[in-house]
Each structure stands twice: as C-alpha cells, then as structure tokens.
Amino acid sequence: GDVIHRMLTATQYVAPLMANFNPSYSRNSTVQYLDNGTVFAVQWDKVYLQGKEDMGSFTFQAALHSSGRIVFGYKEIPVPVLQISATQHPVKAGLSDAFMVLNPSPDVPESRRRTIYEYHRVELDTSKITSMSAVEFTPLPTCLQHQSCETCVSSELTFNCSWCHVLQR
C-alpha cells in the first residue's frame, strides 16, 4: 500500500513462520522467490534465529497460487515453534489482512487520524508446525467467480448475489 504503519504491518501478512530470523548470519542462508504467472513462491532456506543460531537452521516456504490457494511447506523446523522467543519479534504463522482509513482529526483540522480495520485473521496452531509438514488454505467460493449473468443468477451460493451490468460481474 501507500502507507506503511507499524500496526498495519502487524495486521497484514502471509506468514508461514514469522520470527526474528537473520538471513545474513550464514552465507548458506537465502530468501528466494519465484513467480511463473501461476504461482508466486517464497522460500526461506537455511535461515537462523537472531542470537539463537545454535538452535539450527529453518527451511520453509509459502506458495500463493493464482487460484487463491495458499500452501505453506515446512522442510526443516529444528525446534518446536513454541520454544521460539517472541521477545524481540512476534512469532506468528497464518494469514491476516487489514486496511487503513485516514479520517480528519476533530481536534486539529489539518491532521488525520489513522484507523486500521482488520479482516478475519487465520492463525495456525504453531505446535503443529514440524519438519516435513505442510498447510493448505483453499479459498471459499465467492460470487465473483461467475462469468455471466446466467451462472450468477442460477448459482446455489447463498451470498444474495446479483449481476452488475456495469462491471459485468
């Protein structure tokens, strides 16, 4: 987005594993991405926790598919995630989205007050994150999947949808 705000970054994430990682600790540590038009994947390979390098390296990835499907893959998780300290950085796994609205402040007319609205958050049970495991998120159906008025009107989805002739959706 246009605005980076600490609370916004705390509420907008796709995080297979968020922790205080230090990718610069080892020459073997990398964070790489691939985008082939159908899937966008990011892989954290042999990354270490800052100040806890003796715990071992972590290797995991997130794959965002154009269909809306998201897959988190965990290759190497050397310690239980519940043992990772959240003192220096939050430890999270899951999905979250939010948006920010700038409202004029009633006290100072030329200033604006930021209000952050968070959508539903999906938090993973971090005790289930282990080596050689994966989590798959599949999107729920929406009325936006319809390509014509006929399929929209005859749909059995219970969203109370109606066809918009302006948007052709």
N, CA and C atoms as an extended XYZ file, in Angstrom:
507
Properties=species:S:1:pos:R:3:atomname:S:1:resname:S:1:resid:I:1 pbc="F F F"
N         0.810       -1.190        0.000 N   GLY     1
C         0.000        0.000        0.000 CA  GLY     1
C         0.848        1.247        0.000 C   GLY     1
N         0.180        2.386        0.019 N   ASP     2
C         0.867        3.674        0.000 CA  ASP     2
C         1.474        4.007        1.350 C   ASP     2
N         0.861        3.525        2.401 N   VAL     3
C         1.261        3.912        3.744 CA  VAL     3
C         1.802        2.698        4.485 C   VAL     3
N         2.961        2.878        5.096 N   ILE     4
C         3.499        1.825        5.950 CA  ILE     4
C         3.339        2.316        7.380 C   ILE     4
N         2.642        1.552        8.146 N   HIS     5
C         2.350        1.906        9.531 CA  HIS     5
C         2.608        0.653       10.349 C   HIS     5
N         3.191        0.802       11.516 N   ARG     6
C         3.576       -0.361       12.319 CA  ARG     6
C         2.403       -1.301       12.589 C   ARG     6
N         1.231       -0.749       12.939 N   MET     7
C         0.078       -1.607       13.213 CA  MET     7
C        -0.439       -2.264       11.934 C   MET     7
N        -0.287       -1.570       10.804 N   LEU     8
C        -0.736       -2.149        9.547 CA  LEU     8
C         0.136       -3.347        9.172 C   LEU     8
N         1.449       -3.217        9.360 N   THR     9
C         2.320       -4.349        9.041 CA  THR     9
C         2.128       -5.492       10.033 C   THR     9
N         1.621       -5.200       11.222 N   ALA    10
C         1.337       -6.257       12.200 CA  ALA    10
C         0.041       -6.983       11.883 C   ALA    10
N        -0.777       -6.395       11.018 N   THR    11
C        -2.080       -6.995       10.712 CA  THR    11
C        -2.224       -7.395        9.245 C   THR    11
N        -1.210       -7.145        8.423 N   GLN    12
C        -1.255       -7.565        7.015 CA  GLN    12
C        -0.068       -8.478        6.743 C   GLN    12
N        -0.328       -9.774        6.645 N   TYR    13
C         0.783      -10.680        6.378 CA  TYR    13
C         0.293      -12.015        5.828 C   TYR    13
N         1.184      -12.639        5.091 N   VAL    14
C         1.105      -14.039        4.713 CA  VAL    14
C         2.370      -14.623        5.329 C   VAL    14
N         2.228      -15.367        6.412 N   ALA    15
C         3.392      -15.779        7.192 CA  ALA    15
C         3.414      -17.282        7.439 C   ALA    15
N         4.243      -18.011        6.688 N   PRO    16
C         4.389      -19.424        7.024 CA  PRO    16
C         5.046      -19.573        8.397 C   PRO    16
N         5.987      -18.675        8.712 N   LEU    17
C         6.594      -18.634       10.043 CA  LEU    17
C         7.265      -17.274       10.209 C   LEU    17
N         6.680      -16.451       11.049 N   MET    18
C         7.231      -15.128       11.325 CA  MET    18
C         7.960      -15.209       12.661 C   MET    18
N         9.243      -14.854       12.645 N   ALA    19
C        10.053      -14.843       13.862 CA  ALA    19
C        11.257      -13.945       13.596 C   ALA    19
N        12.145      -13.845       14.545 N   ASN    20
C        13.307      -12.962       14.421 CA  ASN    20
C        14.437      -13.665       13.666 C   ASN    20
N        14.208      -13.920       12.379 N   PHE    21
C        15.209      -14.600       11.552 CA  PHE    21
C        16.285      -13.618       11.099 C   PHE    21
N        17.504      -14.142       10.940 N   ASN    22
C        18.631      -13.348       10.471 CA  ASN    22
C        19.217      -14.009        9.228 C   ASN    22
N        18.707      -13.677        8.042 N   PRO    23
C        19.198      -14.318        6.820 CA  PRO    23
C        20.660      -14.004        6.504 C   PRO    23
N        21.247      -12.992        7.150 N   SER    24
C        22.641      -12.647        6.860 CA  SER    24
C        23.635      -13.396        7.750 C   SER    24
N        23.146      -14.255        8.636 N   TYR    25
C        24.036      -14.961        9.560 CA  TYR    25
C        25.006      -15.888        8.824 C   TYR    25
N        24.509      -16.596        7.825 N   SER    26
C        25.326      -17.587        7.121 CA  SER    26
C        25.303      -17.317        5.621 C   SER    26
N        26.420      -17.632        4.976 N   ARG    27
C        26.463      -17.494        3.511 CA  ARG    27
C        25.518      -18.501        2.839 C   ARG    27
N        25.142      -19.551        3.564 N   ASN    28
C        24.233      -20.567        3.025 CA  ASN    28
C        22.762      -20.182        3.202 C   ASN    28
N        22.499      -19.129        3.965 N   SER    29
C        21.122      -18.685        4.193 CA  SER    29
C        20.647      -17.853        3.008 C   SER    29
N        19.453      -18.166        2.512 N   THR    30
C        18.895      -17.383        1.398 CA  THR    30
C        17.391      -17.215        1.588 C   THR    30
N        16.886      -16.162        0.993 N   VAL    31
C        15.453      -15.968        0.838 CA  VAL    31
C        15.258      -15.727       -0.653 C   VAL    31
N        14.586      -16.664       -1.306 N   GLN    32
C        14.426      -16.599       -2.754 CA  GLN    32
C        12.955      -16.628       -3.111 C   GLN    32
N        12.640      -16.098       -4.304 N   TYR    33
C        11.261      -16.149       -4.767 CA  TYR    33
C        11.203      -16.577       -6.227 C   TYR    33
N        10.049      -17.070       -6.615 N   LEU    34
C         9.783      -17.500       -7.980 CA  LEU    34
C         8.377      -17.055       -8.324 C   LEU    34
N         8.207      -16.507       -9.504 N   ASP    35
C         6.876      -16.142       -9.993 CA  ASP    35
C         6.779      -16.612      -11.436 C   ASP    35
N         5.954      -17.627      -11.670 N   ASN    36
C         5.798      -18.125      -13.037 CA  ASN    36
C         4.450      -17.729      -13.650 C   ASN    36
N         3.756      -16.805      -13.007 N   GLY    37
C         2.463      -16.358      -13.510 CA  GLY    37
C         1.292      -17.153      -12.949 C   GLY    37
N         1.541      -18.360      -12.494 N   THR    38
C         0.509      -19.209      -11.905 CA  THR    38
C         0.695      -19.344      -10.400 C   THR    38
N         1.953      -19.318       -9.997 N   VAL    39
C         2.266      -19.416       -8.570 CA  VAL    39
C         3.401      -18.447       -8.241 C   VAL    39
N         3.273      -17.814       -7.088 N   PHE    40
C         4.339      -16.979       -6.540 CA  PHE    40
C         4.804      -17.674       -5.272 C   PHE    40
N         6.071      -18.078       -5.244 N   ALA    41
C         6.599      -18.818       -4.095 CA  ALA    41
C         7.783      -18.076       -3.499 C   ALA    41
N         7.850      -18.084       -2.183 N   VAL    42
C         8.988      -17.523       -1.455 CA  VAL    42
C         9.527      -18.629       -0.559 C   VAL    42
N        10.850      -18.807       -0.593 N   GLN    43
C        11.464      -19.840        0.245 CA  GLN    43
C        12.547      -19.230        1.122 C   GLN    43
N        12.449      -19.524        2.411 N   TRP    44
C        13.477      -19.179        3.381 CA  TRP    44
C        14.294      -20.448        3.547 C   TRP    44
N        15.560      -20.425        3.114 N   ASP    45
C        16.388      -21.630        3.083 CA  ASP    45
C        17.560      -21.483        4.042 C   ASP    45
N        17.635      -22.379        5.004 N   LYS    46
C        18.721      -22.411        5.989 CA  LYS    46
C        18.886      -21.073        6.711 C   LYS    46
N        17.772      -20.512        7.191 N   VAL    47
C        17.832      -19.260        7.952 CA  VAL    47
C        17.877      -19.575        9.445 C   VAL    47
N        18.543      -18.707       10.186 N   TYR    48
C        18.743      -18.904       11.620 CA  TYR    48
C        18.032      -17.805       12.397 C   TYR    48
N        17.654      -18.123       13.628 N   LEU    49
C        17.081      -17.130       14.521 CA  LEU    49
C        18.197      -16.247       15.079 C   LEU    49
N        17.967      -14.945       15.079 N   GLN    50
C        18.932      -13.985       15.589 CA  GLN    50
C        19.285      -14.307       17.039 C   GLN    50
N        20.583      -14.496       17.306 N   GLY    51
C        21.039      -14.765       18.662 CA  GLY    51
C        20.791      -16.179       19.146 C   GLY    51
N        20.126      -16.998       18.328 N   LYS    52
C        19.828      -18.390       18.707 CA  LYS    52
C        20.290      -19.333       17.593 C   LYS    52
N        21.428      -18.998       16.994 N   GLU    53
C        21.923      -19.764       15.849 CA  GLU    53
C        22.200      -21.220       16.200 C   GLU    53
N        22.478      -21.496       17.496 N   ASP    54
C        22.747      -22.869       17.923 CA  ASP    54
C        21.521      -23.771       17.834 C   ASP    54
N        20.338      -23.191       17.680 N   MET    55
C        19.111      -23.997       17.536 CA  MET    55
C        19.079      -24.739       16.204 C   MET    55
N        19.809      -24.248       15.219 N   GLY    56
C        19.815      -24.863       13.900 CA  GLY    56
C        19.102      -23.992       12.886 C   GLY    56
N        19.156      -24.427       11.635 N   SER    57
C        18.571      -23.626       10.555 CA  SER    57
C        17.165      -24.104       10.209 C   SER    57
N        16.380      -23.151        9.692 N   PHE    58
C        14.993      -23.390        9.299 CA  PHE    58
C        14.889      -23.281        7.778 C   PHE    58
N        14.114      -24.160        7.183 N   THR    59
C        13.813      -24.070        5.748 CA  THR    59
C        12.311      -24.271        5.577 C   THR    59
N        11.666      -23.275        4.966 N   PHE    60
C        10.221      -23.332        4.769 CA  PHE    60
C         9.847      -22.413        3.613 C   PHE    60
N         8.611      -22.539        3.131 N   GLN    61
C         8.185      -21.704        2.015 CA  GLN    61
C         6.691      -21.429        2.043 C   GLN    61
N         6.326      -20.408        1.280 N   ALA    62
C         4.924      -20.062        1.046 CA  ALA    62
C         4.717      -20.019       -0.459 C   ALA    62
N         3.643      -20.645       -0.925 N   ALA    63
C         3.299      -20.632       -2.350 CA  ALA    63
C         1.886      -20.077       -2.497 C   ALA    63
N         1.775      -18.962       -3.212 N   LEU    64
C         0.480      -18.316       -3.463 CA  LEU    64
C         0.084      -18.613       -4.903 C   LEU    64
N        -0.980      -19.374       -5.064 N   HIS    65
C        -1.439      -19.781       -6.395 CA  HIS    65
C        -2.464      -18.783       -6.926 C   HIS    65
N        -2.501      -18.629       -8.237 N   SER    66
C        -3.431      -17.673       -8.849 CA  SER    66
C        -4.890      -18.059       -8.600 C   SER    66
N        -5.141      -19.305       -8.247 N   SER    67
C        -6.497      -19.765       -7.931 CA  SER    67
C        -6.949      -19.273       -6.553 C   SER    67
N        -6.018      -18.708       -5.773 N   GLY    68
C        -6.333      -18.284       -4.419 CA  GLY    68
C        -5.838      -19.266       -3.365 C   GLY    68
N        -5.432      -20.440       -3.794 N   ARG    69
C        -4.908      -21.461       -2.893 CA  ARG    69
C        -3.547      -21.011       -2.357 C   ARG    69
N        -3.284      -21.245       -1.086 N   ILE    70
C        -2.008      -20.904       -0.465 CA  ILE    70
C        -1.490      -22.151        0.244 C   ILE    70
N        -0.211      -22.455        0.022 N   VAL    71
C         0.394      -23.624        0.658 CA  VAL    71
C         1.652      -23.177        1.404 C   VAL    71
N         1.727      -23.551        2.684 N   PHE    72
C         2.926      -23.352        3.481 CA  PHE    72
C         3.597      -24.712        3.598 C   PHE    72
N         4.869      -24.787        3.221 N   GLY    73
C         5.616      -26.039        3.324 CA  GLY    73
C         6.772      -25.882        4.291 C   GLY    73
N         6.937      -26.850        5.164 N   TYR    74
C         7.983      -26.808        6.185 CA  TYR    74
C         8.926      -27.982        5.976 C   TYR    74
N        10.145      -27.695        5.549 N   LYS    75
C        11.119      -28.757        5.325 CA  LYS    75
C        11.945      -29.024        6.582 C   LYS    75
N        12.534      -27.955        7.145 N   GLU    76
C        13.360      -28.110        8.344 CA  GLU    76
C        12.893      -27.140        9.418 C   GLU    76
N        12.349      -27.683       10.490 N   ILE    77
C        11.976      -26.910       11.674 CA  ILE    77
C        12.707      -27.591       12.831 C   ILE    77
N        13.902      -27.092       13.193 N   PRO    78
C        14.764      -27.835       14.120 CA  PRO    78
C        14.307      -27.876       15.573 C   PRO    78
N        13.443      -26.929       15.963 N   VAL    79
C        12.947      -26.910       17.343 CA  VAL    79
C        11.444      -26.655       17.304 C   VAL    79
N        10.711      -27.065       18.336 N   PRO    80
C         9.285      -26.728       18.366 CA  PRO    80
C         9.099      -25.203       18.316 C   PRO    80
N         8.178      -24.751       17.480 N   VAL    81
C         7.942      -23.316       17.300 CA  VAL    81
C         7.557      -22.664       18.620 C   VAL    81
N         6.893      -23.399       19.502 N   LEU    82
C         6.507      -22.848       20.798 CA  LEU    82
C         7.717      -22.463       21.653 C   LEU    82
N         8.904      -22.987       21.319 N   GLN    83
C        10.118      -22.650       22.066 CA  GLN    83
C        10.806      -21.388       21.540 C   GLN    83
N        10.318      -20.817       20.443 N   ILE    84
C        10.932      -19.611       19.876 CA  ILE    84
C        10.445      -18.400       20.662 C   ILE    84
N        11.386      -17.601       21.120 N   SER    85
C        11.054      -16.429       21.921 CA  SER    85
C        10.433      -15.334       21.055 C   SER    85
N         9.394      -14.708       21.598 N   ALA    86
C         8.736      -13.588       20.923 CA  ALA    86
C         9.159      -12.252       21.532 C   ALA    86
N        10.231      -12.256       22.324 N   THR    87
C        10.684      -11.031       22.998 CA  THR    87
C        11.128       -9.968       21.999 C   THR    87
N        11.950      -10.338       21.030 N   GLN    88
C        12.489       -9.374       20.065 CA  GLN    88
C        11.602       -9.186       18.837 C   GLN    88
N        10.760      -10.170       18.553 N   HIS    89
C         9.936      -10.139       17.338 CA  HIS    89
C         8.762      -11.083       17.541 C   HIS    89
N         7.560      -10.711       17.054 N   PRO    90
C         6.423      -11.632       17.191 CA  PRO    90
C         6.687      -12.964       16.482 C   PRO    90
N         6.141      -14.013       17.030 N   VAL    91
C         6.205      -15.337       16.403 CA  VAL    91
C         4.784      -15.665       15.980 C   VAL    91
N         4.581      -15.747       14.656 N   LYS    92
C         3.243      -15.982       14.116 CA  LYS    92
C         3.323      -16.912       12.924 C   LYS    92
N         2.218      -17.550       12.648 N   ALA    93
C         2.062      -18.333       11.425 CA  ALA    93
C         0.599      -18.219       11.022 C   ALA    93
N         0.369      -17.787        9.796 N   GLY    94
C        -1.003      -17.662        9.325 CA  GLY    94
C        -1.180      -16.543        8.331 C   GLY    94
N        -2.418      -16.066        8.242 N   LEU    95
C        -2.804      -15.042        7.272 CA  LEU    95
C        -3.565      -13.946        7.988 C   LEU    95
N        -3.344      -12.723        7.581 N   SER    96
C        -4.096      -11.614        8.141 CA  SER    96
C        -4.143      -10.493        7.116 C   SER    96
N        -5.253       -9.783        7.077 N   ASP    97
C        -5.364       -8.637        6.187 CA  ASP    97
C        -6.100       -7.525        6.901 C   ASP    97
N        -5.789       -6.312        6.519 N   ALA    98
C        -6.392       -5.136        7.137 CA  ALA    98
C        -6.338       -3.985        6.145 C   ALA    98
N        -7.068       -2.939        6.438 N   PHE    99
C        -6.964       -1.720        5.653 CA  PHE    99
C        -7.009       -0.532        6.598 C   PHE    99
N        -6.483        0.590        6.116 N   MET   100
C        -6.406        1.774        6.945 CA  MET   100
C        -7.223        2.890        6.319 C   MET   100
N        -7.926        3.618        7.166 N   VAL   101
C        -8.710        4.774        6.740 CA  VAL   101
C        -8.129        6.000        7.432 C   VAL   101
N        -7.894        7.057        6.653 N   LEU   102
C        -7.426        8.317        7.215 CA  LEU   102
C        -8.628        9.231        7.395 C   LEU   102
N        -8.937        9.550        8.638 N   ASN   103
C       -10.063       10.424        8.962 CA  ASN   103
C        -9.540       11.760        9.461 C   ASN   103
N       -10.210       12.852        9.093 N   PRO   104
C        -9.792       14.144        9.655 CA  PRO   104
C        -9.940       14.113       11.168 C   PRO   104
N        -8.942       14.645       11.853 N   SER   105
C        -8.988       14.699       13.310 CA  SER   105
C        -9.868       15.866       13.736 C   SER   105
N       -10.825       15.639       14.649 N   PRO   106
C       -11.723       16.731       15.052 CA  PRO   106
C       -10.989       17.848       15.799 C   PRO   106
N        -9.871       17.495       16.459 N   ASP   107
C        -9.145       18.489       17.248 CA  ASP   107
C        -8.268       19.402       16.383 C   ASP   107
N        -7.565       18.796       15.417 N   VAL   108
C        -6.654       19.551       14.553 CA  VAL   108
C        -7.100       19.347       13.112 C   VAL   108
N        -7.717       20.361       12.492 N   PRO   109
C        -8.314       20.185       11.167 CA  PRO   109
C        -7.347       19.716       10.079 C   PRO   109
N        -6.079       20.146       10.125 N   GLU   110
C        -5.166       19.763        9.052 CA  GLU   110
C        -4.497       18.402        9.275 C   GLU   110
N        -4.766       17.747       10.409 N   SER   111
C        -4.180       16.429       10.652 CA  SER   111
C        -5.231       15.344       10.401 C   SER   111
N        -4.721       14.113       10.266 N   ARG   112
C        -5.607       12.977       10.032 CA  ARG   112
C        -5.329       11.890       11.051 C   ARG   112
N        -6.393       11.201       11.423 N   ARG   113
C        -6.280       10.089       12.360 CA  ARG   113
C        -6.351        8.798       11.560 C   ARG   113
N        -5.424        7.890       11.838 N   ARG   114
C        -5.391        6.602       11.144 CA  ARG   114
C        -6.201        5.589       11.929 C   ARG   114
N        -7.117        4.931       11.238 N   THR   115
C        -7.890        3.855       11.848 CA  THR   115
C        -7.642        2.600       11.028 C   THR   115
N        -7.215        1.532       11.683 N   ILE   116
C        -6.922        0.274       10.997 CA  ILE   116
C        -8.039       -0.718       11.288 C   ILE   116
N        -8.602       -1.271       10.218 N   TYR   117
C        -9.663       -2.278       10.315 CA  TYR   117
C        -9.085       -3.607        9.852 C   TYR   117
N        -9.141       -4.587       10.733 N   GLU   118
C        -8.607       -5.898       10.386 CA  GLU   118
C        -9.736       -6.816        9.932 C   GLU   118
N        -9.476       -7.532        8.826 N   TYR   119
C       -10.393       -8.571        8.392 CA  TYR   119
C       -10.185       -9.780        9.292 C   TYR   119
N       -10.870      -10.856        8.988 N   HIS   120
C       -10.707      -12.087        9.759 CA  HIS   120
C        -9.270      -12.590        9.645 C   HIS   120
N        -8.688      -12.966       10.748 N   ARG   121
C        -7.322      -13.476       10.795 CA  ARG   121
C        -7.364      -14.999       10.905 C   ARG   121
N        -6.451      -15.680       10.224 N   VAL   122
C        -6.318      -17.128       10.332 CA  VAL   122
C        -4.969      -17.402       10.975 C   VAL   122
N        -4.984      -17.908       12.198 N   GLU   123
C        -3.753      -18.219       12.908 CA  GLU   123
C        -3.570      -19.732       12.965 C   GLU   123
N        -2.372      -20.172       12.604 N   LEU   124
C        -2.077      -21.596       12.680 CA  LEU   124
C        -1.693      -21.968       14.106 C   LEU   124
N        -2.005      -23.187       14.476 N   ASP   125
C        -1.548      -23.745       15.742 CA  ASP   125
C        -0.069      -24.072       15.549 C   ASP   125
N         0.810      -23.244       16.134 N   THR   126
C         2.239      -23.401       15.880 CA  THR   126
C         2.809      -24.712       16.432 C   THR   126
N         2.082      -25.369       17.327 N   SER   127
C         2.564      -26.668       17.823 CA  SER   127
C         2.499      -27.730       16.724 C   SER   127
N         1.739      -27.472       15.680 N   LYS   128
C         1.597      -28.433       14.577 CA  LYS   128
C         2.648      -28.232       13.474 C   LYS   128
N         3.415      -27.136       13.559 N   ILE   129
C         4.434      -26.862       12.544 CA  ILE   129
C         5.671      -27.686       12.879 C   ILE   129
N         5.949      -28.679       12.034 N   THR   130
C         7.086      -29.565       12.240 CA  THR   130
C         7.787      -29.783       10.901 C   THR   130
N         8.983      -30.352       10.962 N   SER   131
C         9.705      -30.680        9.735 CA  SER   131
C         8.864      -31.610        8.869 C   SER   131
N         8.962      -31.414        7.570 N   MET   132
C         8.276      -32.237        6.568 CA  MET   132
C         6.760      -32.196        6.721 C   MET   132
N         6.223      -31.017        7.035 N   SER   133
C         4.769      -30.862        7.109 CA  SER   133
C         4.341      -29.731        6.177 C   SER   133
N         3.049      -29.628        5.951 N   ALA   134
C         2.510      -28.586        5.079 CA  ALA   134
C         1.109      -28.205        5.546 C   ALA   134
N         0.723      -26.992        5.196 N   VAL   135
C        -0.618      -26.493        5.470 CA  VAL   135
C        -1.151      -25.917        4.165 C   VAL   135
N        -2.398      -26.243        3.843 N   GLU   136
C        -3.015      -25.731        2.617 CA  GLU   136
C        -4.260      -24.932        2.972 C   GLU   136
N        -4.343      -23.728        2.428 N   PHE   137
C        -5.522      -22.880        2.571 CA  PHE   137
C        -6.230      -22.882        1.221 C   PHE   137
N        -7.518      -23.190        1.220 N   THR   138
C        -8.283      -23.138       -0.027 CA  THR   138
C        -9.362      -22.074        0.126 C   THR   138
N        -9.495      -21.213       -0.869 N   PRO   139
C       -10.468      -20.121       -0.753 CA  PRO   139
C       -11.899      -20.639       -0.819 C   PRO   139
N       -12.753      -19.979       -0.071 N   LEU   140
C       -14.179      -20.285       -0.144 CA  LEU   140
C       -14.729      -19.727       -1.449 C   LEU   140
N       -15.794      -20.314       -1.974 N   PRO   141
C       -16.370      -19.776       -3.208 CA  PRO   141
C       -16.953      -18.380       -2.968 C   PRO   141
N       -16.883      -17.561       -4.015 N   THR   142
C       -17.470      -16.216       -3.946 CA  THR   142
C       -18.304      -15.980       -5.190 C   THR   142
N       -19.149      -14.980       -5.120 N   CYS   143
C       -19.970      -14.667       -6.285 CA  CYS   143
C       -19.119      -14.104       -7.414 C   CYS   143
N       -17.900      -13.649       -7.144 N   LEU   144
C       -17.033      -13.097       -8.183 CA  LEU   144
C       -16.523      -14.156       -9.155 C   LEU   144
N       -16.714      -15.428       -8.830 N   GLN   145
C       -16.237      -16.480       -9.726 CA  GLN   145
C       -17.125      -16.636      -10.956 C   GLN   145
N       -18.288      -16.026      -10.946 N   HIS   146
C       -19.217      -16.160      -12.071 CA  HIS   146
C       -18.823      -15.253      -13.220 C   HIS   146
N       -18.941      -15.790      -14.425 N   GLN   147
C       -18.522      -15.058      -15.617 CA  GLN   147
C       -19.695      -14.547      -16.442 C   GLN   147
N       -20.918      -14.890      -16.054 N   SER   148
C       -22.079      -14.421      -16.816 CA  SER   148
C       -23.256      -14.227      -15.869 C   SER   148
N       -24.239      -13.487      -16.344 N   CYS   149
C       -25.448      -13.246      -15.567 CA  CYS   149
C       -26.168      -14.570      -15.281 C   CYS   149
N       -26.209      -15.459      -16.266 N   GLU   150
C       -26.931      -16.724      -16.116 CA  GLU   150
C       -26.333      -17.590      -15.010 C   GLU   150
N       -24.999      -17.728      -15.000 N   THR   151
C       -24.393      -18.576      -13.971 CA  THR   151
C       -24.523      -17.929      -12.590 C   THR   151
N       -24.522      -16.610      -12.538 N   CYS   152
C       -24.673      -15.908      -11.258 CA  CYS   152
C       -26.067      -16.137      -10.688 C   CYS   152
N       -27.081      -15.904      -11.499 N   VAL   153
C       -28.466      -15.994      -11.042 CA  VAL   153
C       -28.845      -17.431      -10.685 C   VAL   153
N       -28.305      -18.397      -11.426 N   SER   154
C       -28.656      -19.794      -11.170 CA  SER   154
C       -27.751      -20.452      -10.130 C   SER   154
N       -26.821      -19.719       -9.581 N   SER   155
C       -25.883      -20.260       -8.608 CA  SER   155
C       -26.603      -20.667       -7.317 C   SER   155
N       -26.028      -21.666       -6.659 N   GLU   156
C       -26.572      -22.102       -5.381 CA  GLU   156
C       -25.816      -21.489       -4.210 C   GLU   156
N       -24.915      -20.546       -4.496 N   LEU   157
C       -24.220      -19.851       -3.414 CA  LEU   157
C       -25.231      -19.013       -2.650 C   LEU   157
N       -25.032      -18.877       -1.377 N   THR   158
C       -26.013      -18.170       -0.540 CA  THR   158
C       -25.518      -16.779       -0.155 C   THR   158
N       -24.935      -16.064       -1.103 N   PHE   159
C       -24.395      -14.741       -0.815 CA  PHE   159
C       -25.380      -13.624       -1.150 C   PHE   159
N       -26.571      -13.966       -1.621 N   ASN   160
C       -27.538      -12.963       -2.046 CA  ASN   160
C       -26.937      -12.085       -3.145 C   ASN   160
N       -26.293      -12.725       -4.114 N   CYS   161
C       -25.627      -12.001       -5.198 CA  CYS   161
C       -26.632      -11.524       -6.237 C   CYS   161
N       -26.207      -10.534       -6.974 N   SER   162
C       -26.960      -10.110       -8.146 CA  SER   162
C       -25.957       -9.645       -9.186 C   SER   162
N       -26.351       -9.709      -10.428 N   TRP   163
C       -25.443       -9.380      -11.522 CA  TRP   163
C       -25.329       -7.869      -11.676 C   TRP   163
N       -24.081       -7.374      -11.833 N   CYS   164
C       -23.828       -5.960      -12.066 CA  CYS   164
C       -23.497       -5.765      -13.535 C   CYS   164
N       -24.382       -5.136      -14.268 N   HIS   165
C       -24.187       -4.958      -15.714 CA  HIS   165
C       -23.050       -3.993      -16.024 C   HIS   165
N       -22.771       -3.067      -15.121 N   VAL   166
C       -21.683       -2.110      -15.342 CA  VAL   166
C       -20.329       -2.822      -15.286 C   VAL   166
N       -20.121       -3.624      -14.250 N   LEU   167
C       -18.854       -4.327      -14.071 CA  LEU   167
C       -18.790       -5.642      -14.840 C   LEU   167
N       -19.923       -6.104      -15.343 N   GLN   168
C       -20.040       -7.410      -15.969 CA  GLN   168
C       -19.590       -8.509      -14.991 C   GLN   168
N       -20.005       -8.331      -13.738 N   ARG   169
C       -19.723       -9.304      -12.671 CA  ARG   169
C       -20.956       -9.410      -11.810 C   ARG   169
